[in-house]
Amino acid sequence: MSEKLGFEELRSKYKDVLSKAFTTNNIDLLDSFSKSNANESDRKAAMDQAFRDKLLDLLVEEPTTLENYVCFCIESCRRQMVTPTMPVVLLGDIFDALTLNKCEKMFTYVENGVNIWKEELFFVACKNNLLRMCNDLLRRLSRSQNTVFCGRILLFLAKFFPFSERSGLNIVSEFNLENVTEFGGDNTNLKEALDEEMVVDDEKNKLVIDYNLYCKFWSLQDFFRNPNTCYNKIQWKTFVAHSGSVLSAFSSYKLEAVTLQTSKLNRLKAVGTDVDMQEASKEQHYFAKFLTNQKLLELQLSDSNFRRCVLIQFLILFQYLTSSVKFKMESQELKSDQAEWVKETIALVYRLLAETPPDGKTFAECVKSILKREEHWNNWKNDGCPEFQKPKPAVAAAATAEDDTRRTRKRRRLLGDIVKEYEDSGKIYMGNNELTKLWNLCPDNLAACKTKKRDFMPPLKTFMSSALETSTGRRRTGEGGWGWRALRLLARREPHFFIHTNNPIGRLPDYLDDMVKRVTREAAAAEGAEEAPAPATNGDKAKTETGEEEITEEQIEADLIKEGDTNDIEQVPDSTDADFENKTQSRVTMITPEQLDALCDKLTADWKKLATKLGFKPDEIQYFETENPTEPARAKNMLQLWFDDDEDASVENLLYIMEGLELIEACETLKA
């Protein structure tokens, strides 16, 4: 209770000092008094409340000083006496207490101070409060009676917030579906309800404005407020029919502005007055929302503003239907005949706009320019609304780019410096990292190259498995040295290395990955099909008893570095070509009739997926369906053609493809 009383007493003191300081326009008095009392948080809370209390007195006693009072509060914020949100809070209280006419005058102060609200001190703290204040004002205003004031508020928000502000961008392209146009009435001939008839170009082609045309005209507003309904086939036919009737009505009737202009000119000539035709044509009226009464339709069709409003609605709708919008669905796209109709109708609409007085051609060109700018905004939103940056001058931009290039460009070391550095360490620089490493493995490199220990060829399976068994856990197929050795070994040991294939090699690491998998799989299959081991030879027994292992190239390099002596190296026996042929003889095999029948029974539901993977086109798959009554028969026909025509057709390749498609049961039938 004591703390509350202390705060109330402090607020009362601040209010008295604030009243005196504002009356004498002496902000230093308020500043010196505030700093001598309480801590900063309590001082600002009490001062904020004091400003709001003083505002209530000014609203009753001196309403003409409200703008000066807000300016006084802004200066207090800059001196850190009150919180930065306080000026906008005061403006919100002012707008809540004033009438709409006075609010419109007061809002001029808010508009003129847009640069103040964009200052770093106020923007972050006040942007939400300003948005809330403007939305509260818009709720009080009528869009039809206070159109100008509403537009001023929206323009202020557009100036205040940056372009990248997400709250005002409508990024997902939502439409105002609440803007429903209500119309209707008794089904009568509207012509009988009007007192006078319109003047038309051709009495023979004159359209009768009946209830049917009235309903067609105003039902178009549903398409204008929700363009996505045009992508529906039935709705599109309705839209085309109604649009044709309305545009035909526009083409048939003369405009009221032309008739009035001619009659006024004749009347003024009769009294002998010299009047400028342009001044007479400037008497135009603006309607924010048109009335939908049946009896007004004929008069509205002859009004130039009304006609322009409807025609521009057509153009806006057509621009959305034909443009690329990021959040459109795949099905929301016009067909060729629909796009052609839209193109023809756009030309008709622009012709009607050019014929609409006053200054029809100029107005039509302005509309084209505005819609062209809308395309740029649409592309900007499709790109994710990137922030706008002021382009640099051409000279400055070129200089900056040159400086950046100089900074990023690394200085190349001289070749002589690199060679000298290697010579100082007792090594030879060969110009390539791999060659330099190879050349410096042994002190007497030439003698090491002549040793018989290096004259060997490692088994294909052992070398390929080394690509998977690295200490870092990553494949070696991307390493240049390993890939070079692998290609040489494949050329000597892999029969499919020289076989023509329809699948081009994209990247060498990808090809080596594929070969590693293939060799590993074939080796496992060969070991599983191998019969009981043959009796070991004397040499094999000796190797087994002594625990000797297969020698790899990495072990040779390590021995060369460690020993440096190559005199006592023995040659490692290599696997013969006959052994290699025996292991890979089953590599290229054709499928047997029994295997084919068993496989087709397992491919009942997945043969189409396999056919696509094997390269068959949709029309060929359709041929298999029409020529064969059952799914197994279709699969069998497809596989027979593949084995007969494809050069790479083999059981092994078929297994590889089906494993990739995860057809496990089908693979088991070939492995059994």
C-alpha positions as CSV (number, residue, x, y, z in Angstrom):
1,M,0.0,0.0,0.0
2,S,2.9,2.3,0.8
3,E,4.5,1.7,-2.6
4,K,1.2,2.5,-4.3
5,L,0.8,5.7,-2.4
6,G,4.3,6.6,-3.2
7,F,3.7,6.1,-6.9
8,E,0.5,8.1,-6.9
9,E,2.3,10.9,-5.1
10,L,5.1,10.9,-7.5
11,R,2.7,10.9,-10.5
12,S,0.9,13.9,-9.0
13,K,4.2,15.8,-8.6
14,Y,5.2,15.0,-12.2
15,K,1.8,16.2,-13.5
16,D,2.2,19.5,-11.8
17,V,5.7,20.0,-13.1
18,L,4.6,18.8,-16.6
19,S,1.8,21.4,-16.7
20,K,4.2,24.2,-15.7
21,A,6.9,23.0,-18.2
22,F,4.4,22.7,-21.1
23,T,2.8,26.0,-20.4
24,T,6.1,27.8,-20.4
25,N,7.6,25.5,-23.1
26,N,10.5,24.8,-20.8
27,I,11.4,21.1,-21.2
28,D,14.6,21.6,-19.2
29,L,12.5,22.2,-16.1
30,L,10.8,18.8,-16.5
31,D,14.2,17.1,-17.3
32,S,15.9,18.4,-14.2
33,F,13.0,17.5,-11.9
34,S,12.6,14.0,-13.3
35,K,16.3,13.1,-12.9
36,S,16.3,14.1,-9.2
37,N,13.5,11.8,-8.2
38,A,13.2,8.0,-8.0
39,N,14.9,5.4,-10.1
40,E,14.6,5.2,-13.9
41,S,11.9,2.6,-14.2
42,D,9.6,4.2,-11.6
43,R,10.3,7.6,-13.0
44,K,9.3,6.6,-16.6
45,A,6.2,4.8,-15.4
46,A,5.0,7.8,-13.3
47,M,5.9,10.2,-16.1
48,D,4.0,8.2,-18.7
49,Q,0.9,8.3,-16.5
50,A,1.4,12.0,-15.9
51,F,1.4,12.7,-19.7
52,R,-1.9,10.8,-20.1
53,D,-3.5,12.6,-17.2
54,K,-2.5,15.9,-18.6
55,L,-3.9,15.0,-22.0
56,L,-7.4,14.5,-20.5
57,D,-7.3,18.1,-19.2
58,L,-6.1,19.4,-22.6
59,L,-8.9,17.6,-24.4
60,V,-11.5,19.5,-22.3
61,E,-9.7,22.9,-21.8
62,E,-7.3,23.5,-24.7
63,P,-8.0,21.1,-27.7
64,T,-6.1,23.4,-30.0
65,T,-2.7,22.6,-28.3
66,L,-2.8,18.8,-28.9
67,E,-0.2,18.8,-31.7
68,N,2.2,20.9,-29.6
69,Y,1.6,18.5,-26.6
70,V,2.5,15.5,-28.8
71,C,5.7,17.3,-30.0
72,F,6.6,18.0,-26.3
73,C,6.2,14.3,-25.6
74,I,8.4,13.4,-28.5
75,E,11.2,15.6,-27.2
76,S,10.8,14.1,-23.8
77,C,11.3,10.6,-25.3
78,R,14.5,11.8,-26.9
79,R,15.7,12.9,-23.5
80,Q,14.8,9.5,-22.1
81,M,12.2,10.8,-19.7
82,V,9.3,8.7,-21.0
83,T,9.0,5.4,-22.9
84,P,9.3,5.7,-26.7
85,T,5.7,4.4,-27.2
86,M,4.2,7.3,-25.3
87,P,3.6,9.7,-28.3
88,V,1.7,7.1,-30.2
89,V,-0.3,6.2,-27.1
90,L,-1.3,9.8,-26.7
91,L,-2.3,10.0,-30.4
92,G,-4.5,6.9,-29.9
93,D,-6.2,8.5,-26.9
94,I,-6.7,11.7,-28.9
95,F,-8.4,9.9,-31.9
96,D,-10.6,8.0,-29.5
97,A,-11.9,11.2,-28.0
98,L,-12.4,13.3,-31.2
99,T,-15.1,13.2,-33.8
100,L,-14.3,11.9,-37.3
101,N,-14.0,15.4,-38.8
102,K,-11.5,16.5,-36.1
103,C,-9.7,13.1,-36.5
104,E,-9.2,13.8,-40.2
105,K,-7.5,17.2,-39.4
106,M,-5.4,15.7,-36.6
107,F,-4.2,12.9,-38.9
108,T,-2.5,15.5,-41.0
109,Y,0.0,15.9,-38.1
110,V,0.6,12.1,-38.1
111,E,1.2,12.1,-41.9
112,N,3.7,15.0,-41.8
113,G,5.6,13.3,-39.0
114,V,6.2,10.0,-40.8
115,N,10.0,10.6,-40.7
116,I,9.8,11.0,-37.0
117,W,8.1,7.6,-36.6
118,K,10.7,6.0,-38.8
119,E,13.5,7.0,-36.5
120,E,15.4,4.2,-34.8
121,L,14.2,5.4,-31.4
122,F,10.5,5.1,-32.3
123,F,10.1,2.6,-35.2
124,V,10.7,-0.6,-33.3
125,A,8.8,0.5,-30.3
126,C,5.9,2.2,-32.0
127,K,5.2,0.3,-35.3
128,N,2.7,-2.1,-33.7
129,N,1.0,0.8,-31.8
130,L,0.7,2.9,-35.0
131,L,-0.7,0.0,-36.9
132,R,-3.3,-0.7,-34.2
133,M,-4.2,3.0,-34.1
134,C,-4.7,3.2,-37.9
135,N,-6.8,0.0,-37.9
136,D,-9.0,1.4,-35.1
137,L,-9.6,4.5,-37.2
138,L,-10.4,2.4,-40.3
139,R,-13.0,0.5,-38.3
140,R,-14.8,3.7,-37.4
141,L,-14.8,5.0,-41.0
142,S,-17.2,4.2,-43.9
143,R,-15.4,3.0,-47.0
144,S,-18.1,4.7,-49.2
145,Q,-18.5,8.0,-47.3
146,N,-15.0,8.5,-45.9
147,T,-13.1,7.1,-48.9
148,V,-10.5,9.9,-49.0
149,F,-9.6,9.6,-45.3
150,C,-9.3,5.8,-45.6
151,G,-7.0,6.2,-48.5
152,R,-4.8,8.7,-46.6
153,I,-4.5,6.2,-43.7
154,L,-3.5,3.4,-46.1
155,L,-1.0,5.6,-47.9
156,F,0.6,6.6,-44.5
157,L,1.0,2.9,-43.6
158,A,2.6,2.3,-47.0
159,K,5.1,5.1,-46.4
160,F,5.8,4.1,-42.8
161,F,6.4,0.4,-43.2
162,P,9.2,-0.9,-45.5
163,F,8.3,-2.9,-48.6
164,S,9.6,-6.1,-46.9
165,E,7.1,-5.8,-44.1
166,R,5.3,-9.2,-44.2
167,S,2.0,-7.9,-42.6
168,G,1.1,-5.8,-45.7
169,L,2.3,-8.0,-48.6
170,N,-0.5,-10.7,-48.9
171,I,2.3,-13.1,-49.9
172,V,0.0,-16.1,-50.3
173,S,-2.4,-14.2,-52.7
174,E,-5.5,-14.4,-50.6
175,F,-8.7,-12.7,-51.8
176,N,-11.2,-10.6,-49.9
177,L,-14.0,-13.1,-50.2
178,E,-16.1,-11.1,-47.7
179,N,-16.7,-8.4,-50.3
180,V,-20.0,-9.9,-51.5
181,T,-22.2,-7.8,-53.9
182,E,-25.9,-8.4,-53.1
183,F,-28.5,-7.9,-55.9
184,G,-31.9,-9.2,-56.8
185,G,-35.5,-8.3,-57.1
186,D,-38.7,-9.2,-59.0
187,N,-38.3,-10.6,-62.5
188,T,-39.7,-7.6,-64.5
189,N,-38.7,-5.8,-67.7
190,L,-36.5,-3.0,-66.4
191,K,-37.2,-0.9,-69.4
192,E,-40.8,-0.3,-68.3
193,A,-39.6,1.0,-65.0
194,L,-37.5,3.8,-66.4
195,D,-38.9,7.2,-67.3
196,E,-36.6,7.8,-70.3
197,E,-34.8,5.8,-72.8
198,M,-31.1,5.9,-73.6
199,V,-29.6,7.2,-76.8
200,V,-27.9,4.4,-78.7
201,D,-25.7,4.1,-81.8
202,D,-27.9,1.7,-83.7
203,E,-31.6,1.2,-82.9
204,K,-31.6,-2.1,-84.7
205,N,-28.8,-3.6,-82.6
206,K,-30.2,-2.2,-79.4
207,L,-30.1,-4.7,-76.5
208,V,-33.1,-5.0,-74.2
209,I,-32.0,-4.5,-70.6
210,D,-34.1,-7.1,-68.9
211,Y,-33.8,-9.1,-65.6
212,N,-31.6,-11.7,-67.3
213,L,-29.0,-9.2,-68.3
214,Y,-29.2,-7.6,-64.9
215,C,-28.4,-10.9,-63.2
216,K,-25.6,-11.7,-65.6
217,F,-24.0,-8.3,-65.0
218,W,-23.9,-8.3,-61.2
219,S,-23.1,-12.0,-61.0
220,L,-19.7,-11.2,-62.6
221,Q,-18.7,-9.6,-59.3
222,D,-18.4,-13.1,-57.8
223,F,-15.7,-13.9,-60.4
224,F,-13.9,-10.6,-59.8
225,R,-13.7,-11.1,-56.0
226,N,-12.6,-14.8,-56.4
227,P,-10.7,-15.4,-59.7
228,N,-9.9,-19.0,-58.8
229,T,-13.5,-20.0,-59.6
230,C,-12.6,-19.4,-63.3
231,Y,-10.5,-22.5,-63.3
232,N,-13.6,-24.6,-62.8
233,K,-15.0,-25.8,-66.2
234,I,-18.6,-25.1,-65.4
235,Q,-17.9,-21.7,-63.8
236,W,-15.6,-20.8,-66.7
237,K,-18.5,-21.4,-69.2
238,T,-20.8,-19.2,-67.1
239,F,-18.2,-16.5,-66.9
240,V,-17.6,-16.5,-70.7
241,A,-21.3,-16.3,-71.4
242,H,-22.0,-13.5,-68.9
243,S,-18.9,-11.5,-70.0
244,G,-20.0,-11.7,-73.6
245,S,-23.5,-10.3,-72.8
246,V,-22.0,-7.4,-70.7
247,L,-19.4,-6.4,-73.2
248,S,-22.0,-6.5,-76.0
249,A,-24.1,-4.1,-73.9
250,F,-21.1,-1.8,-73.5
251,S,-20.5,-1.9,-77.2
252,S,-24.1,-1.1,-78.1
253,Y,-24.9,1.9,-75.8
254,K,-23.6,5.5,-76.1
255,L,-22.2,7.0,-73.0
256,E,-24.0,9.6,-70.8
257,A,-21.0,11.8,-70.8
258,V,-21.1,12.3,-74.6
259,T,-24.8,13.0,-74.6
260,L,-24.5,15.5,-71.7
261,Q,-21.5,17.2,-73.3
262,T,-23.3,17.7,-76.6
263,S,-26.5,19.0,-75.0
264,K,-24.6,21.4,-72.7
265,L,-22.6,22.8,-75.7
266,N,-25.7,23.3,-77.7
267,R,-27.4,25.1,-74.8
268,L,-24.4,27.3,-74.2
269,K,-24.2,28.2,-77.8
270,A,-27.8,29.2,-77.8
271,V,-27.2,31.8,-75.2
272,G,-24.0,33.0,-76.9
273,T,-21.5,32.0,-74.2
274,D,-17.9,31.0,-75.1
275,V,-17.1,28.0,-73.0
276,D,-14.2,25.6,-73.1
277,M,-15.3,22.1,-74.0
278,Q,-12.7,20.6,-71.6
279,E,-14.1,22.4,-68.6
280,A,-17.6,21.1,-69.5
281,S,-16.3,17.6,-69.7
282,K,-14.5,17.7,-66.3
283,E,-17.8,17.4,-64.4
284,Q,-17.3,13.8,-63.3
285,H,-18.6,12.0,-60.2
286,Y,-16.9,9.2,-58.2
287,F,-18.6,6.3,-56.5
288,A,-16.7,4.0,-54.1
289,K,-19.4,1.4,-54.2
290,F,-22.1,1.3,-56.9
291,L,-25.8,0.6,-56.1
292,T,-27.3,-2.6,-57.5
293,N,-30.9,-1.6,-57.8
294,Q,-32.6,-3.0,-61.0
295,K,-33.9,0.4,-62.1
296,L,-30.4,2.0,-62.1
297,L,-28.7,-0.5,-64.4
298,E,-29.6,1.3,-67.7
299,L,-28.3,4.6,-66.3
300,Q,-25.2,2.9,-65.0
301,L,-24.4,1.4,-68.3
302,S,-24.2,4.8,-69.8
303,D,-22.0,6.3,-67.1
304,S,-18.3,6.6,-68.1
305,N,-16.9,6.0,-64.6
306,F,-19.1,3.0,-64.1
307,R,-18.0,1.5,-67.4
308,R,-14.3,2.1,-66.6
309,C,-14.6,0.5,-63.2
310,V,-16.1,-2.7,-64.7
311,L,-13.7,-2.9,-67.6
312,I,-10.7,-2.5,-65.3
313,Q,-12.0,-5.3,-63.2
314,F,-12.0,-7.5,-66.3
315,L,-8.3,-6.5,-67.0
316,I,-7.3,-7.2,-63.4
317,L,-8.9,-10.6,-63.5
318,F,-7.4,-11.5,-66.8
319,Q,-3.9,-10.5,-65.6
320,Y,-4.2,-12.9,-62.6
321,L,-5.5,-15.7,-64.7
322,T,-2.6,-15.4,-67.2
323,S,0.3,-14.6,-64.9
324,S,2.5,-16.9,-62.9
325,V,1.7,-16.8,-59.2
326,K,3.8,-18.7,-56.8
327,F,0.9,-20.0,-54.7
328,K,-1.3,-21.2,-57.5
329,M,-2.0,-24.9,-57.7
330,E,-0.9,-27.0,-60.6
331,S,-4.5,-27.4,-61.8
332,Q,-5.0,-23.6,-61.9
333,E,-3.9,-23.0,-65.4
334,L,-5.8,-21.9,-68.5
335,K,-6.0,-24.2,-71.5
336,S,-5.0,-23.0,-74.9
337,D,-8.5,-22.2,-76.1
338,Q,-9.2,-20.4,-72.8
339,A,-6.0,-18.4,-73.1
340,E,-6.9,-17.4,-76.7
341,W,-10.4,-16.2,-75.6
342,V,-8.7,-14.1,-72.8
343,K,-6.4,-12.6,-75.3
344,E,-9.2,-11.6,-77.7
345,T,-11.3,-10.2,-74.8
346,I,-8.4,-8.1,-73.5
347,A,-8.1,-6.4,-76.9
348,L,-11.9,-5.8,-76.9
349,V,-11.7,-4.3,-73.4
350,Y,-8.9,-1.9,-74.3
351,R,-10.8,-0.8,-77.4
352,L,-13.9,0.0,-75.2
353,L,-11.7,1.9,-72.8
354,A,-10.2,3.9,-75.6
355,E,-13.8,4.8,-76.8
356,T,-14.9,5.8,-73.3
357,P,-14.7,9.6,-72.9
358,P,-13.1,11.8,-71.6
359,D,-9.6,11.1,-72.9
360,G,-10.2,7.5,-73.6
361,K,-7.0,6.7,-75.4
362,T,-4.9,8.3,-72.7
363,F,-6.7,6.5,-69.9
364,A,-6.3,3.2,-71.7
365,E,-2.5,3.7,-71.9
366,C,-2.4,4.6,-68.2
367,V,-4.2,1.4,-67.3
368,K,-1.6,-0.6,-69.4
369,S,1.2,1.1,-67.6
370,I,-0.2,0.4,-64.2
371,L,-0.9,-3.3,-65.0
372,K,2.7,-3.6,-66.3
373,R,4.0,-2.4,-63.0
374,E,1.8,-4.9,-61.3
375,E,3.7,-7.6,-63.1
376,H,6.9,-6.4,-61.6
377,W,5.4,-6.6,-58.1
378,N,4.1,-10.1,-58.8
379,N,7.5,-11.2,-59.8
380,W,9.0,-9.6,-56.7
381,K,6.6,-11.5,-54.5
382,N,7.3,-14.8,-56.4
383,D,11.0,-14.3,-55.5
384,G,10.2,-14.2,-51.8
385,C,10.0,-10.3,-51.4
386,P,13.8,-9.6,-51.2
387,E,14.7,-6.2,-49.7
388,F,15.2,-3.3,-52.0
389,Q,18.7,-1.9,-52.2
390,K,19.7,1.4,-53.8
391,P,21.9,0.6,-56.8
392,K,25.5,1.9,-56.6
393,P,26.8,4.3,-59.2
394,A,28.5,2.6,-62.1
395,V,32.0,4.0,-61.4
396,A,31.8,3.1,-57.7
397,A,30.3,-0.3,-58.4
398,A,33.2,-1.1,-60.8
399,A,35.8,0.1,-58.3
400,T,34.2,-2.0,-55.5
401,A,34.1,-5.1,-57.7
402,E,37.8,-4.6,-58.7
403,D,38.8,-4.2,-55.0
404,D,36.9,-7.4,-54.1
405,T,38.6,-9.3,-56.9
406,R,42.0,-8.2,-55.7
407,R,41.2,-9.2,-52.2
408,T,39.9,-12.6,-53.1
409,R,42.7,-13.4,-55.6
410,K,45.4,-15.3,-53.9
411,R,49.0,-14.5,-54.7
412,R,50.7,-17.4,-56.5
413,R,54.0,-18.6,-55.2
414,L,56.9,-18.7,-57.5
415,L,57.9,-22.1,-58.8
416,G,61.5,-21.5,-57.9
417,D,60.5,-20.9,-54.3
418,I,58.6,-24.1,-54.1
419,V,61.4,-26.2,-55.6
420,K,63.9,-24.6,-53.3
421,E,61.7,-25.4,-50.3
422,Y,61.5,-29.1,-51.3
423,E,65.3,-29.3,-51.9
424,D,66.0,-27.9,-48.4
425,S,63.9,-30.8,-47.0
426,G,65.7,-33.4,-49.1
427,K,62.8,-34.0,-51.5
428,I,62.0,-33.4,-55.2
429,Y,59.0,-31.4,-56.4
430,M,57.3,-33.0,-59.4
431,G,54.6,-30.3,-59.9
432,N,51.8,-32.6,-58.7
433,N,51.0,-33.7,-55.2
434,E,50.5,-37.3,-56.1
435,L,53.6,-37.5,-58.2
436,T,55.6,-35.7,-55.6
437,K,54.5,-38.2,-52.9
438,L,55.2,-41.2,-55.2
439,W,58.7,-39.9,-56.2
440,N,59.7,-39.3,-52.6
441,L,58.7,-42.6,-51.1
442,C,62.2,-44.0,-51.2
443,P,65.7,-42.4,-51.2
444,D,66.7,-44.4,-54.2
445,N,63.5,-44.1,-56.2
446,L,64.7,-45.6,-59.4
447,A,66.0,-48.7,-57.7
448,A,62.7,-49.1,-55.9
449,C,60.8,-49.0,-59.2
450,K,62.9,-51.9,-60.6
451,T,62.1,-54.2,-57.7
452,K,60.2,-57.4,-58.4
453,K,57.9,-56.7,-55.4
454,R,56.2,-53.9,-57.3
455,D,55.6,-56.1,-60.3
456,F,52.2,-57.5,-59.3
457,M,48.5,-57.0,-59.8
458,P,46.2,-57.0,-56.7
459,P,42.9,-59.1,-56.7
460,L,40.0,-57.0,-58.0
461,K,37.8,-57.8,-55.0
462,T,40.5,-56.8,-52.5
463,F,41.3,-53.5,-54.2
464,M,37.6,-52.6,-54.6
465,S,36.8,-53.3,-51.0
466,S,39.5,-50.9,-50.0
467,A,37.3,-48.1,-51.2
468,L,34.9,-48.9,-48.4
469,E,37.4,-49.6,-45.6
470,T,38.8,-46.1,-44.9
471,S,39.6,-44.7,-41.5
472,T,37.6,-41.6,-42.2
473,G,34.5,-43.5,-43.2
474,R,34.2,-41.9,-46.7
475,R,34.6,-43.5,-50.0
476,R,37.9,-43.3,-51.9
477,T,36.2,-43.3,-55.4
478,G,36.5,-39.5,-55.5
479,E,40.3,-39.6,-55.0
480,G,42.3,-39.2,-58.2
481,G,45.1,-41.6,-57.4
482,W,42.8,-44.4,-56.3
483,G,40.5,-43.9,-59.3
484,W,43.4,-44.0,-61.7
485,R,44.6,-47.4,-60.3
486,A,41.0,-48.7,-60.3
487,L,40.5,-47.9,-64.0
488,R,43.7,-49.7,-64.9
489,L,42.8,-52.7,-62.8
490,L,39.2,-52.9,-64.3
491,A,40.7,-52.8,-67.8
492,R,42.7,-55.9,-67.0
493,R,40.3,-57.8,-64.8
494,E,36.7,-56.7,-65.6
495,P,35.2,-58.0,-68.9
496,H,32.4,-55.4,-68.8
497,F,34.8,-52.5,-68.8
498,F,34.9,-52.6,-72.7
499,I,31.3,-53.6,-73.3
500,H,29.1,-50.9,-75.0
501,T,26.3,-49.6,-72.9
502,N,23.4,-47.2,-73.5
503,N,23.9,-45.5,-70.1
504,P,26.5,-42.7,-70.4
505,I,28.9,-42.1,-67.6
506,G,28.1,-38.8,-65.9
507,R,30.9,-38.6,-63.3
508,L,33.9,-40.9,-62.7
509,P,33.2,-41.2,-58.9
510,D,29.7,-42.3,-59.7
511,Y,30.9,-44.9,-62.2
512,L,33.5,-46.2,-59.7
513,D,30.8,-46.4,-57.0
514,D,28.7,-48.5,-59.3
515,M,31.6,-50.8,-60.1
516,V,32.5,-51.3,-56.5
517,K,29.0,-52.4,-55.7
518,R,28.9,-54.7,-58.7
519,V,32.3,-56.4,-58.0
520,T,31.4,-56.9,-54.3
521,R,28.0,-58.5,-55.2
522,E,29.6,-60.8,-57.9
523,A,32.3,-61.9,-55.5
524,A,29.7,-62.8,-52.8
525,A,27.6,-64.7,-55.4
526,A,30.7,-66.6,-56.7
527,E,31.7,-67.6,-53.1
528,G,28.2,-68.9,-52.4
529,A,28.1,-71.0,-55.6
530,E,31.6,-72.3,-55.2
531,E,31.9,-76.0,-54.4
532,A,34.1,-77.6,-51.7
533,P,37.6,-76.2,-51.7
534,A,40.3,-78.0,-53.6
535,P,43.3,-79.5,-51.8
536,A,45.8,-76.9,-50.9
537,T,49.1,-76.9,-52.7
538,N,52.4,-77.0,-51.0
539,G,52.9,-73.3,-51.6
540,D,49.4,-72.5,-50.1
541,K,50.2,-74.7,-47.1
542,A,53.4,-72.9,-46.6
543,K,51.6,-69.5,-46.8
544,T,48.9,-70.7,-44.3
545,E,51.4,-72.1,-41.9
546,T,53.5,-68.9,-41.8
547,G,50.4,-66.7,-41.6
548,E,51.4,-64.8,-44.8
549,E,48.7,-62.3,-46.0
550,E,48.1,-60.8,-49.4
551,I,50.4,-57.9,-50.1
552,T,48.7,-54.6,-51.0
553,E,50.2,-51.5,-52.6
554,E,49.9,-49.5,-49.4
555,Q,52.0,-52.2,-47.6
556,I,54.6,-52.0,-50.3
557,E,54.8,-48.2,-49.9
558,A,55.1,-48.5,-46.2
559,D,57.9,-51.1,-46.6
560,L,59.8,-48.9,-49.0
561,I,59.7,-45.9,-46.7
562,K,60.7,-48.0,-43.7
563,E,63.4,-50.2,-45.2
564,G,64.7,-48.4,-48.3
565,D,66.2,-51.7,-49.4
566,T,64.8,-53.5,-52.4
567,N,67.3,-56.4,-52.9
568,D,65.5,-59.2,-51.0
569,I,61.9,-58.6,-52.1
570,E,60.2,-61.7,-53.5
571,Q,57.4,-61.7,-56.1
572,V,53.9,-62.4,-54.9
573,P,52.1,-65.0,-56.9
574,D,49.3,-63.6,-58.9
575,S,46.0,-65.3,-59.7
576,T,46.0,-66.8,-63.1
577,D,43.8,-65.8,-66.0
578,A,42.1,-69.2,-65.8
579,D,41.1,-68.7,-62.2
580,F,39.8,-65.3,-63.1
581,E,37.7,-66.6,-66.0
582,N,36.3,-69.3,-63.7
583,K,35.2,-66.8,-61.2
584,T,33.6,-64.4,-63.7
585,Q,32.2,-67.0,-66.1
586,S,28.8,-66.8,-64.6
587,R,28.8,-63.0,-64.8
588,V,27.1,-62.8,-68.2
589,T,24.3,-65.4,-68.1
590,M,20.9,-65.6,-69.7
591,I,17.7,-66.5,-67.9
592,T,16.3,-70.0,-68.1
593,P,12.6,-70.7,-69.0
594,E,12.0,-72.0,-65.4
595,Q,13.5,-68.9,-63.9
596,L,11.5,-66.6,-66.2
597,D,8.2,-68.3,-65.3
598,A,8.9,-68.1,-61.6
599,L,10.0,-64.5,-61.9
600,C,6.9,-63.4,-63.8
601,D,4.7,-64.9,-61.1
602,K,6.4,-62.6,-58.6
603,L,6.1,-59.5,-60.8
604,T,2.3,-59.5,-61.0
605,A,1.9,-56.1,-59.5
606,D,5.3,-54.5,-60.2
607,W,6.1,-55.4,-63.8
608,K,5.1,-51.9,-65.1
609,K,7.6,-50.3,-62.7
610,L,10.3,-52.7,-63.8
611,A,9.4,-52.1,-67.5
612,T,9.8,-48.3,-67.1
613,K,13.2,-48.9,-65.4
614,L,14.3,-51.2,-68.2
615,G,13.6,-48.4,-70.8
616,F,10.2,-49.3,-72.2
617,K,8.0,-46.4,-73.3
618,P,4.4,-45.9,-72.2
619,D,3.0,-47.0,-75.6
620,E,5.1,-50.2,-75.4
621,I,3.8,-50.9,-71.9
622,Q,0.3,-50.4,-73.3
623,Y,1.0,-52.8,-76.1
624,F,2.0,-55.5,-73.5
625,E,-1.4,-54.9,-71.7
626,T,-3.5,-55.2,-74.8
627,E,-1.7,-58.3,-76.3
628,N,-1.6,-60.4,-73.1
629,P,-4.6,-61.3,-71.0
630,T,-2.9,-61.8,-67.6
631,E,-0.2,-59.9,-65.6
632,P,2.3,-62.8,-65.6
633,A,2.0,-63.1,-69.4
634,R,2.6,-59.4,-69.8
635,A,5.7,-59.5,-67.6
636,K,7.0,-62.5,-69.5
637,N,6.5,-60.8,-72.9
638,M,8.3,-57.7,-71.6
639,L,11.3,-59.7,-70.2
640,Q,11.6,-61.8,-73.3
641,L,11.9,-58.7,-75.5
642,W,14.4,-57.2,-73.1
643,F,16.7,-60.3,-73.1
644,D,16.5,-60.5,-76.9
645,D,17.1,-56.9,-77.8
646,D,19.2,-55.3,-75.1
647,E,23.0,-55.7,-75.3
648,D,23.3,-55.4,-71.5
649,A,20.6,-57.9,-70.8
650,S,21.8,-60.6,-68.2
651,V,20.5,-62.1,-65.0
652,E,23.1,-60.1,-63.0
653,N,22.0,-56.8,-64.5
654,L,18.3,-57.7,-64.0
655,L,19.1,-58.5,-60.3
656,Y,20.9,-55.2,-59.9
657,I,17.9,-53.3,-61.3
658,M,15.3,-55.2,-59.2
659,E,17.4,-54.7,-56.0
660,G,17.3,-50.9,-56.7
661,L,13.5,-51.1,-57.1
662,E,13.3,-53.2,-53.8
663,L,11.6,-56.2,-55.5
664,I,13.0,-58.6,-52.9
665,E,10.7,-61.6,-53.6
666,A,11.5,-61.4,-57.3
667,C,15.2,-61.3,-56.6
668,E,15.0,-64.4,-54.5
669,T,13.6,-66.4,-57.4
670,L,16.7,-65.7,-59.4
671,K,19.1,-66.3,-56.6
672,A,17.6,-69.6,-55.6
